[in-house]
Amino acid sequence: MSDTYIGQIAGYFVKLLNMKEGDIVSIPVNGKIHLFTVSGKYKYRKDLKVEKIAHAVPIDTSSEVIVNLEELDFLNSTPTFKRAVQNRSTIISLDPYAEQINSLIE
C-alpha cells in the first residue's frame, strides 16, 4: 500500500468524523446533484458491511434537494464549484462554496 493511498484513507475518515449535524452533503448521481442535511455523527454500521457502506453519516432524507447539473450554469455557479460537486472519488469539503450551496437549497 502506497503512502498516498494510506493518506487518502486517513483523510476520508477525518472528514467523516468531522461531519456534524446540520452540515450539507452533496451526492452526484446521473447528471444530478442530491443535497442532504447531515442528521447525526459518523457511525460504523456493522449491519451494512456486506453492502460495503458500513462507514456512514446519517442524513435527513426529507431534506433532499435535487439539482440538474445543467441548472448550475444558470444559477451563477462557478466552474470550480460545478467540478467540486460532481466529484465522486472521495469526500471533499465544499466549505468554499457554502454560499452557492445555500442558494441551491433556498
Secondary structure, 3 states (H helix, E strand, C coil): CCHHHHHHHHHHHHHHHHCCCCCEEEEEECCEEEEEEECCCCEECHHHCCCCCCEECCEEEEEEEEEEHHHHCCCCCCHHHHHHHCCCCCCCCCHHHHHHHHHHHC
